[in-house]
Amino acid sequence: MTNNNCGYASRCFTGWPRNSLNAKVRLFADDTIAYLAIVTDEDARSLQNDPTKLGESEQKWHMEFHPDKCQVLTISRKRNPVRYEYVLHGHKLRHVDSAKYLGVTMTSDSHGTNM
């Protein structure tokens, strides 16, 4: 999952028990990327727990999440990668073929380009 201005800010993870999130999370200013190798349907369900946990923490961390600004990018060379409908605040997150993070456009076929 990638997030541009989705509301995940670095303060959100200050003091956050890292072992409570399944994904690896990288933060820079108001841009965040959360990622996890998805091999099975169970892995995908496991990743869904992270936006759920983060969504539940909004009041505690004084922030607001915007599902319409969040995206799901599946990077794979498989013909049929595991696809899962991730949800934040009852809204399905949009699947995209490319996403920009810190000036790099990542694509679903694992190519990245500087922009």
C-alpha positions, 0 to 999 in steps of 0.5 A: 500500500502506498500513501501520498498525504494520506495522513500517516505522519511520522508522529503516528509511529512515535512510540508505536509498538513496531511488532503490532504492525505486519508490514514494513513501514517507511516514512518521510514527512507526510508520505508513507509506504507500507509493504509486505511480501504477499505469497498467500491469501493469509498474507493479504489478510494479515496486511489488512490488519495494519490499516485497521490498526492505524485507523483505530489510532487516529484520535490517539495520534491526532490525525485523520486518514483519507482513504481516497488518497491511499492506493494499493500497488501490487508489484509482482512478476507472477501471472496471477498475483494474490489480489486482495481488497484492502479497506480503510474506514469502510472504503475499499482502497484503489488498486493502481498500476503505478504509484509515486513515492519520494520522486520515484514512480513504482510500477506493478511490473517492478520497474521504477523511474525517477520523475 
